[in-house]
């Protein structure tokens, strides 16, 4: 019993430490959408407090998914700013800023808060993930971000089902499902893949970690779900 209690306390200490580290990052929320439908909906139904809380929880979750328990393993980011504004598309991340389209929020007909949270988890992944010094394929970068969203249980119902898609690096939900399959073959695969892309990128990373080329893995993945 004492042995189990020790490990429970150790796990609790690690979780508390991770949350405190996430809070050491400064998170700022700015609503520039004014009185537009999306701006008002954001202010009334989400608000700055929930947004800031989500930025913190997403950061902590991403560090755990990437198995980055120490600061030296992470990107050096001291401040993340979330900006709600009337732009095109859904959202994007650049220069440690997350820009979310208020028009998209204003017109979304499903679970509004859940969708917003999923978008934040995706975009926050871009803040923290490595990109091979610009060499990692865009489809893989987006797939890792959606993989994090998937593991956080914020995948929307319209995503493709496992086994669907035309290529492994198609991006977003297609690549996220494929990465989830790869991660089932080796627990922590995505974390190790992200770690390898700190300084560069090569498809040989898949061989290094799973013993097969990415093409072979994609064929196996498609075959598994062909029925």
Secondary structure, 3 states (H helix, E strand, C coil): CHHHHHHHHHHHHHHHHHHHHHHHCEEEEEECCCCCHHHHHHHHHCHHHHHHHHHHHHHHHHHHHCCCCCHHHCCCCCEEEEEEECCCCCEEEECCEEEEEHHHHHHCCCCHHHHHHHHHHHHHHHHHCCCHHHCCCHHHHHHHHHHHHHHCCCCCCCCCCCCCCCCCCCCHHHHHHHHHHHHHHCCCHHHHHHHHCCCCCCCHHHHHHHCCCHHHHHHHHHHHCCC
